[in-house]
Amino acid sequence: MQKTICIIDGQGGSIGAVLIRYIRAEFKETVQVIAIGTNAIATAQMLKAGANRGATGETPICRAAPDADVIMGPIAITWANAMLGEVTPKMAEAVTSSLALKILLPLNQEKVRIVGVAHEPLPHLVQAAIEKELKKELKEEVNHV
């Protein structure tokens, strides 16, 4: 059965778009990629990058998060009122309450410092997320079947 990866992003959608491009390069069409933006611009950018489907806003996040196998995005998708208020408390709760594996990039524009995390450029973080986490997760799932 095809795994569902839910990419959540806001503002301009550039982080989500980079994630999707890397996922498509690595996994082609073997995974289902759902793009959910906190706004329409973010969703459009992620669809352009190669997501299978996309939607915008609180309700799609609340509906997709419980069914996803993996949720990916910037760490701020787990923080209520992050991204200049684009991440609602319900969105953050849906993400953190989901049983899906969450692979979060330590990028944020909030007044938060995450200690012990190396400050790397976005492409390096995405490459590590795909290589070290997503590939391992999908490989483990295949081995358990």
PyMOL CGO cylinders between C-alpha atoms (Angstrom):
from pymol import cmd
from pymol.cgo import CYLINDER

trace = [
    CYLINDER, 0.00, 0.00, 0.00, 1.26, 3.46, -0.92, 0.3, 1, 1, 1, 1, 1, 1,
    CYLINDER, 1.26, 3.46, -0.92, 2.40, 5.63, 2.03, 0.3, 1, 1, 1, 1, 1, 1,
    CYLINDER, 2.40, 5.63, 2.03, 0.93, 9.09, 2.49, 0.3, 1, 1, 1, 1, 1, 1,
    CYLINDER, 0.93, 9.09, 2.49, 3.27, 11.96, 3.30, 0.3, 1, 1, 1, 1, 1, 1,
    CYLINDER, 3.27, 11.96, 3.30, 1.56, 15.15, 4.37, 0.3, 1, 1, 1, 1, 1, 1,
    CYLINDER, 1.56, 15.15, 4.37, 3.63, 18.29, 3.80, 0.3, 1, 1, 1, 1, 1, 1,
    CYLINDER, 3.63, 18.29, 3.80, 2.42, 21.30, 5.77, 0.3, 1, 1, 1, 1, 1, 1,
    CYLINDER, 2.42, 21.30, 5.77, 3.76, 24.81, 5.20, 0.3, 1, 1, 1, 1, 1, 1,
    CYLINDER, 3.76, 24.81, 5.20, 2.67, 28.41, 5.30, 0.3, 1, 1, 1, 1, 1, 1,
    CYLINDER, 2.67, 28.41, 5.30, 3.66, 31.88, 4.19, 0.3, 1, 1, 1, 1, 1, 1,
    CYLINDER, 3.66, 31.88, 4.19, 5.20, 31.44, 0.70, 0.3, 1, 1, 1, 1, 1, 1,
    CYLINDER, 5.20, 31.44, 0.70, 5.34, 27.62, 0.77, 0.3, 1, 1, 1, 1, 1, 1,
    CYLINDER, 5.34, 27.62, 0.77, 9.02, 27.51, -0.18, 0.3, 1, 1, 1, 1, 1, 1,
    CYLINDER, 9.02, 27.51, -0.18, 10.03, 25.04, 2.55, 0.3, 1, 1, 1, 1, 1, 1,
    CYLINDER, 10.03, 25.04, 2.55, 7.22, 22.66, 1.59, 0.3, 1, 1, 1, 1, 1, 1,
    CYLINDER, 7.22, 22.66, 1.59, 8.07, 23.01, -2.10, 0.3, 1, 1, 1, 1, 1, 1,
    CYLINDER, 8.07, 23.01, -2.10, 11.71, 22.08, -1.46, 0.3, 1, 1, 1, 1, 1, 1,
    CYLINDER, 11.71, 22.08, -1.46, 10.62, 19.07, 0.60, 0.3, 1, 1, 1, 1, 1, 1,
    CYLINDER, 10.62, 19.07, 0.60, 8.32, 17.89, -2.19, 0.3, 1, 1, 1, 1, 1, 1,
    CYLINDER, 8.32, 17.89, -2.19, 10.97, 18.28, -4.88, 0.3, 1, 1, 1, 1, 1, 1,
    CYLINDER, 10.97, 18.28, -4.88, 13.43, 16.18, -2.84, 0.3, 1, 1, 1, 1, 1, 1,
    CYLINDER, 13.43, 16.18, -2.84, 10.76, 13.55, -2.09, 0.3, 1, 1, 1, 1, 1, 1,
    CYLINDER, 10.76, 13.55, -2.09, 9.82, 13.29, -5.77, 0.3, 1, 1, 1, 1, 1, 1,
    CYLINDER, 9.82, 13.29, -5.77, 13.48, 12.99, -6.78, 0.3, 1, 1, 1, 1, 1, 1,
    CYLINDER, 13.48, 12.99, -6.78, 14.03, 10.20, -4.27, 0.3, 1, 1, 1, 1, 1, 1,
    CYLINDER, 14.03, 10.20, -4.27, 10.72, 8.28, -4.34, 0.3, 1, 1, 1, 1, 1, 1,
    CYLINDER, 10.72, 8.28, -4.34, 9.14, 9.31, -7.67, 0.3, 1, 1, 1, 1, 1, 1,
    CYLINDER, 9.14, 9.31, -7.67, 5.45, 8.33, -7.58, 0.3, 1, 1, 1, 1, 1, 1,
    CYLINDER, 5.45, 8.33, -7.58, 5.84, 5.49, -5.05, 0.3, 1, 1, 1, 1, 1, 1,
    CYLINDER, 5.84, 5.49, -5.05, 4.47, 7.73, -2.28, 0.3, 1, 1, 1, 1, 1, 1,
    CYLINDER, 4.47, 7.73, -2.28, 1.35, 9.88, -2.09, 0.3, 1, 1, 1, 1, 1, 1,
    CYLINDER, 1.35, 9.88, -2.09, 2.26, 13.51, -1.29, 0.3, 1, 1, 1, 1, 1, 1,
    CYLINDER, 2.26, 13.51, -1.29, -0.49, 15.70, 0.13, 0.3, 1, 1, 1, 1, 1, 1,
    CYLINDER, -0.49, 15.70, 0.13, 0.33, 19.43, 0.31, 0.3, 1, 1, 1, 1, 1, 1,
    CYLINDER, 0.33, 19.43, 0.31, -1.55, 21.47, 2.87, 0.3, 1, 1, 1, 1, 1, 1,
    CYLINDER, -1.55, 21.47, 2.87, -0.88, 25.16, 3.07, 0.3, 1, 1, 1, 1, 1, 1,
    CYLINDER, -0.88, 25.16, 3.07, -1.91, 27.52, 5.78, 0.3, 1, 1, 1, 1, 1, 1,
    CYLINDER, -1.91, 27.52, 5.78, -2.69, 29.87, 2.89, 0.3, 1, 1, 1, 1, 1, 1,
    CYLINDER, -2.69, 29.87, 2.89, -3.45, 29.52, -0.84, 0.3, 1, 1, 1, 1, 1, 1,
    CYLINDER, -3.45, 29.52, -0.84, -0.02, 30.74, -2.00, 0.3, 1, 1, 1, 1, 1, 1,
    CYLINDER, -0.02, 30.74, -2.00, 1.76, 28.04, 0.03, 0.3, 1, 1, 1, 1, 1, 1,
    CYLINDER, 1.76, 28.04, 0.03, -0.57, 25.36, -1.33, 0.3, 1, 1, 1, 1, 1, 1,
    CYLINDER, -0.57, 25.36, -1.33, -0.07, 26.52, -4.93, 0.3, 1, 1, 1, 1, 1, 1,
    CYLINDER, -0.07, 26.52, -4.93, 3.73, 26.46, -4.59, 0.3, 1, 1, 1, 1, 1, 1,
    CYLINDER, 3.73, 26.46, -4.59, 3.67, 22.93, -3.17, 0.3, 1, 1, 1, 1, 1, 1,
    CYLINDER, 3.67, 22.93, -3.17, 1.33, 21.69, -5.91, 0.3, 1, 1, 1, 1, 1, 1,
    CYLINDER, 1.33, 21.69, -5.91, 3.68, 23.19, -8.49, 0.3, 1, 1, 1, 1, 1, 1,
    CYLINDER, 3.68, 23.19, -8.49, 6.54, 21.28, -6.87, 0.3, 1, 1, 1, 1, 1, 1,
    CYLINDER, 6.54, 21.28, -6.87, 4.80, 17.95, -7.50, 0.3, 1, 1, 1, 1, 1, 1,
    CYLINDER, 4.80, 17.95, -7.50, 2.29, 17.13, -4.76, 0.3, 1, 1, 1, 1, 1, 1,
    CYLINDER, 2.29, 17.13, -4.76, -0.45, 14.70, -5.74, 0.3, 1, 1, 1, 1, 1, 1,
    CYLINDER, -0.45, 14.70, -5.74, -3.17, 16.73, -4.07, 0.3, 1, 1, 1, 1, 1, 1,
    CYLINDER, -3.17, 16.73, -4.07, -3.41, 19.93, -2.10, 0.3, 1, 1, 1, 1, 1, 1,
    CYLINDER, -3.41, 19.93, -2.10, -5.72, 21.91, 0.12, 0.3, 1, 1, 1, 1, 1, 1,
    CYLINDER, -5.72, 21.91, 0.12, -5.62, 25.05, 2.21, 0.3, 1, 1, 1, 1, 1, 1,
    CYLINDER, -5.62, 25.05, 2.21, -6.47, 25.90, 5.78, 0.3, 1, 1, 1, 1, 1, 1,
    CYLINDER, -6.47, 25.90, 5.78, -7.38, 24.55, 9.16, 0.3, 1, 1, 1, 1, 1, 1,
    CYLINDER, -7.38, 24.55, 9.16, -9.97, 21.95, 8.17, 0.3, 1, 1, 1, 1, 1, 1,
    CYLINDER, -9.97, 21.95, 8.17, -7.72, 20.13, 5.66, 0.3, 1, 1, 1, 1, 1, 1,
    CYLINDER, -7.72, 20.13, 5.66, -4.91, 19.94, 8.23, 0.3, 1, 1, 1, 1, 1, 1,
    CYLINDER, -4.91, 19.94, 8.23, -7.29, 18.64, 10.89, 0.3, 1, 1, 1, 1, 1, 1,
    CYLINDER, -7.29, 18.64, 10.89, -8.66, 16.03, 8.45, 0.3, 1, 1, 1, 1, 1, 1,
    CYLINDER, -8.66, 16.03, 8.45, -5.38, 14.91, 6.85, 0.3, 1, 1, 1, 1, 1, 1,
    CYLINDER, -5.38, 14.91, 6.85, -3.10, 14.74, 9.91, 0.3, 1, 1, 1, 1, 1, 1,
    CYLINDER, -3.10, 14.74, 9.91, -4.76, 11.71, 11.55, 0.3, 1, 1, 1, 1, 1, 1,
    CYLINDER, -4.76, 11.71, 11.55, -4.61, 9.69, 8.31, 0.3, 1, 1, 1, 1, 1, 1,
    CYLINDER, -4.61, 9.69, 8.31, -1.04, 10.55, 7.28, 0.3, 1, 1, 1, 1, 1, 1,
    CYLINDER, -1.04, 10.55, 7.28, 1.79, 8.07, 7.65, 0.3, 1, 1, 1, 1, 1, 1,
    CYLINDER, 1.79, 8.07, 7.65, 4.35, 10.89, 7.84, 0.3, 1, 1, 1, 1, 1, 1,
    CYLINDER, 4.35, 10.89, 7.84, 3.95, 14.63, 8.44, 0.3, 1, 1, 1, 1, 1, 1,
    CYLINDER, 3.95, 14.63, 8.44, 6.75, 16.94, 7.32, 0.3, 1, 1, 1, 1, 1, 1,
    CYLINDER, 6.75, 16.94, 7.32, 7.30, 20.68, 7.54, 0.3, 1, 1, 1, 1, 1, 1,
    CYLINDER, 7.30, 20.68, 7.54, 8.98, 23.39, 9.56, 0.3, 1, 1, 1, 1, 1, 1,
    CYLINDER, 8.98, 23.39, 9.56, 8.86, 22.90, 13.33, 0.3, 1, 1, 1, 1, 1, 1,
    CYLINDER, 8.86, 22.90, 13.33, 6.57, 25.91, 13.62, 0.3, 1, 1, 1, 1, 1, 1,
    CYLINDER, 6.57, 25.91, 13.62, 3.62, 23.81, 12.34, 0.3, 1, 1, 1, 1, 1, 1,
    CYLINDER, 3.62, 23.81, 12.34, 3.45, 22.43, 15.89, 0.3, 1, 1, 1, 1, 1, 1,
    CYLINDER, 3.45, 22.43, 15.89, 3.21, 25.88, 17.52, 0.3, 1, 1, 1, 1, 1, 1,
    CYLINDER, 3.21, 25.88, 17.52, -0.11, 27.66, 17.95, 0.3, 1, 1, 1, 1, 1, 1,
    CYLINDER, -0.11, 27.66, 17.95, -0.12, 31.12, 16.35, 0.3, 1, 1, 1, 1, 1, 1,
    CYLINDER, -0.12, 31.12, 16.35, 3.25, 30.64, 14.61, 0.3, 1, 1, 1, 1, 1, 1,
    CYLINDER, 3.25, 30.64, 14.61, 4.00, 31.98, 11.12, 0.3, 1, 1, 1, 1, 1, 1,
    CYLINDER, 4.00, 31.98, 11.12, 2.48, 35.36, 11.92, 0.3, 1, 1, 1, 1, 1, 1,
    CYLINDER, 2.48, 35.36, 11.92, -0.65, 33.65, 13.19, 0.3, 1, 1, 1, 1, 1, 1,
    CYLINDER, -0.65, 33.65, 13.19, -1.18, 31.37, 10.17, 0.3, 1, 1, 1, 1, 1, 1,
    CYLINDER, -1.18, 31.37, 10.17, -0.88, 28.24, 12.33, 0.3, 1, 1, 1, 1, 1, 1,
    CYLINDER, -0.88, 28.24, 12.33, -4.03, 28.14, 14.41, 0.3, 1, 1, 1, 1, 1, 1,
    CYLINDER, -4.03, 28.14, 14.41, -4.18, 26.31, 17.75, 0.3, 1, 1, 1, 1, 1, 1,
    CYLINDER, -4.18, 26.31, 17.75, -6.37, 23.62, 16.10, 0.3, 1, 1, 1, 1, 1, 1,
    CYLINDER, -6.37, 23.62, 16.10, -3.79, 23.08, 13.34, 0.3, 1, 1, 1, 1, 1, 1,
    CYLINDER, -3.79, 23.08, 13.34, -0.95, 22.71, 15.84, 0.3, 1, 1, 1, 1, 1, 1,
    CYLINDER, -0.95, 22.71, 15.84, -3.03, 20.29, 17.92, 0.3, 1, 1, 1, 1, 1, 1,
    CYLINDER, -3.03, 20.29, 17.92, -3.94, 18.19, 14.88, 0.3, 1, 1, 1, 1, 1, 1,
    CYLINDER, -3.94, 18.19, 14.88, -0.28, 17.84, 13.92, 0.3, 1, 1, 1, 1, 1, 1,
    CYLINDER, -0.28, 17.84, 13.92, 1.00, 17.04, 17.41, 0.3, 1, 1, 1, 1, 1, 1,
    CYLINDER, 1.00, 17.04, 17.41, -1.90, 14.66, 18.17, 0.3, 1, 1, 1, 1, 1, 1,
    CYLINDER, -1.90, 14.66, 18.17, -1.45, 12.67, 14.97, 0.3, 1, 1, 1, 1, 1, 1,
    CYLINDER, -1.45, 12.67, 14.97, 0.05, 9.21, 15.31, 0.3, 1, 1, 1, 1, 1, 1,
    CYLINDER, 0.05, 9.21, 15.31, 2.06, 9.87, 12.14, 0.3, 1, 1, 1, 1, 1, 1,
    CYLINDER, 2.06, 9.87, 12.14, 5.82, 10.15, 12.28, 0.3, 1, 1, 1, 1, 1, 1,
    CYLINDER, 5.82, 10.15, 12.28, 6.63, 13.85, 12.32, 0.3, 1, 1, 1, 1, 1, 1,
    CYLINDER, 6.63, 13.85, 12.32, 9.81, 14.93, 10.55, 0.3, 1, 1, 1, 1, 1, 1,
    CYLINDER, 9.81, 14.93, 10.55, 10.22, 18.60, 11.39, 0.3, 1, 1, 1, 1, 1, 1,
    CYLINDER, 10.22, 18.60, 11.39, 12.83, 21.03, 10.13, 0.3, 1, 1, 1, 1, 1, 1,
    CYLINDER, 12.83, 21.03, 10.13, 14.28, 23.30, 12.83, 0.3, 1, 1, 1, 1, 1, 1,
    CYLINDER, 14.28, 23.30, 12.83, 13.57, 26.48, 10.88, 0.3, 1, 1, 1, 1, 1, 1,
    CYLINDER, 13.57, 26.48, 10.88, 11.54, 29.24, 12.40, 0.3, 1, 1, 1, 1, 1, 1,
    CYLINDER, 11.54, 29.24, 12.40, 11.09, 32.97, 12.47, 0.3, 1, 1, 1, 1, 1, 1,
    CYLINDER, 11.09, 32.97, 12.47, 9.61, 32.95, 15.94, 0.3, 1, 1, 1, 1, 1, 1,
    CYLINDER, 9.61, 32.95, 15.94, 11.37, 34.10, 19.08, 0.3, 1, 1, 1, 1, 1, 1,
    CYLINDER, 11.37, 34.10, 19.08, 12.39, 30.54, 19.90, 0.3, 1, 1, 1, 1, 1, 1,
    CYLINDER, 12.39, 30.54, 19.90, 15.85, 29.05, 20.07, 0.3, 1, 1, 1, 1, 1, 1,
    CYLINDER, 15.85, 29.05, 20.07, 16.25, 25.32, 19.82, 0.3, 1, 1, 1, 1, 1, 1,
    CYLINDER, 16.25, 25.32, 19.82, 19.43, 24.38, 21.65, 0.3, 1, 1, 1, 1, 1, 1,
    CYLINDER, 19.43, 24.38, 21.65, 21.64, 21.62, 20.32, 0.3, 1, 1, 1, 1, 1, 1,
    CYLINDER, 21.64, 21.62, 20.32, 20.55, 21.92, 16.71, 0.3, 1, 1, 1, 1, 1, 1,
    CYLINDER, 20.55, 21.92, 16.71, 23.09, 22.80, 14.05, 0.3, 1, 1, 1, 1, 1, 1,
    CYLINDER, 23.09, 22.80, 14.05, 22.17, 25.78, 11.91, 0.3, 1, 1, 1, 1, 1, 1,
    CYLINDER, 22.17, 25.78, 11.91, 22.24, 24.41, 8.38, 0.3, 1, 1, 1, 1, 1, 1,
    CYLINDER, 22.24, 24.41, 8.38, 20.91, 25.77, 5.10, 0.3, 1, 1, 1, 1, 1, 1,
    CYLINDER, 20.91, 25.77, 5.10, 17.49, 24.51, 4.01, 0.3, 1, 1, 1, 1, 1, 1,
    CYLINDER, 17.49, 24.51, 4.01, 18.79, 22.10, 1.32, 0.3, 1, 1, 1, 1, 1, 1,
    CYLINDER, 18.79, 22.10, 1.32, 21.07, 20.38, 3.88, 0.3, 1, 1, 1, 1, 1, 1,
    CYLINDER, 21.07, 20.38, 3.88, 18.21, 20.02, 6.36, 0.3, 1, 1, 1, 1, 1, 1,
    CYLINDER, 18.21, 20.02, 6.36, 15.88, 18.62, 3.73, 0.3, 1, 1, 1, 1, 1, 1,
    CYLINDER, 15.88, 18.62, 3.73, 18.50, 16.19, 2.49, 0.3, 1, 1, 1, 1, 1, 1,
    CYLINDER, 18.50, 16.19, 2.49, 19.06, 14.95, 6.06, 0.3, 1, 1, 1, 1, 1, 1,
    CYLINDER, 19.06, 14.95, 6.06, 15.30, 14.64, 6.61, 0.3, 1, 1, 1, 1, 1, 1,
    CYLINDER, 15.30, 14.64, 6.61, 14.92, 12.52, 3.48, 0.3, 1, 1, 1, 1, 1, 1,
    CYLINDER, 14.92, 12.52, 3.48, 18.08, 10.43, 3.80, 0.3, 1, 1, 1, 1, 1, 1,
    CYLINDER, 18.08, 10.43, 3.80, 18.20, 9.84, 7.55, 0.3, 1, 1, 1, 1, 1, 1,
    CYLINDER, 18.20, 9.84, 7.55, 14.55, 9.81, 8.51, 0.3, 1, 1, 1, 1, 1, 1,
    CYLINDER, 14.55, 9.81, 8.51, 12.08, 9.34, 5.66, 0.3, 1, 1, 1, 1, 1, 1,
    CYLINDER, 12.08, 9.34, 5.66, 14.03, 6.63, 3.81, 0.3, 1, 1, 1, 1, 1, 1,
    CYLINDER, 14.03, 6.63, 3.81, 14.56, 4.78, 7.09, 0.3, 1, 1, 1, 1, 1, 1,
    CYLINDER, 14.56, 4.78, 7.09, 10.85, 5.02, 7.98, 0.3, 1, 1, 1, 1, 1, 1,
    CYLINDER, 10.85, 5.02, 7.98, 9.64, 3.83, 4.58, 0.3, 1, 1, 1, 1, 1, 1,
    CYLINDER, 9.64, 3.83, 4.58, 12.22, 1.03, 4.52, 0.3, 1, 1, 1, 1, 1, 1,
    CYLINDER, 12.22, 1.03, 4.52, 11.14, -0.18, 7.99, 0.3, 1, 1, 1, 1, 1, 1,
    CYLINDER, 11.14, -0.18, 7.99, 7.51, -0.23, 6.85, 0.3, 1, 1, 1, 1, 1, 1,
    CYLINDER, 7.51, -0.23, 6.85, 8.38, -2.32, 3.80, 0.3, 1, 1, 1, 1, 1, 1,
    CYLINDER, 8.38, -2.32, 3.80, 10.36, -4.78, 5.93, 0.3, 1, 1, 1, 1, 1, 1,
    CYLINDER, 10.36, -4.78, 5.93, 7.42, -5.26, 8.34, 0.3, 1, 1, 1, 1, 1, 1,
    CYLINDER, 7.42, -5.26, 8.34, 4.99, -6.22, 5.56, 0.3, 1, 1, 1, 1, 1, 1,
]
cmd.load_cgo(trace, "trace")
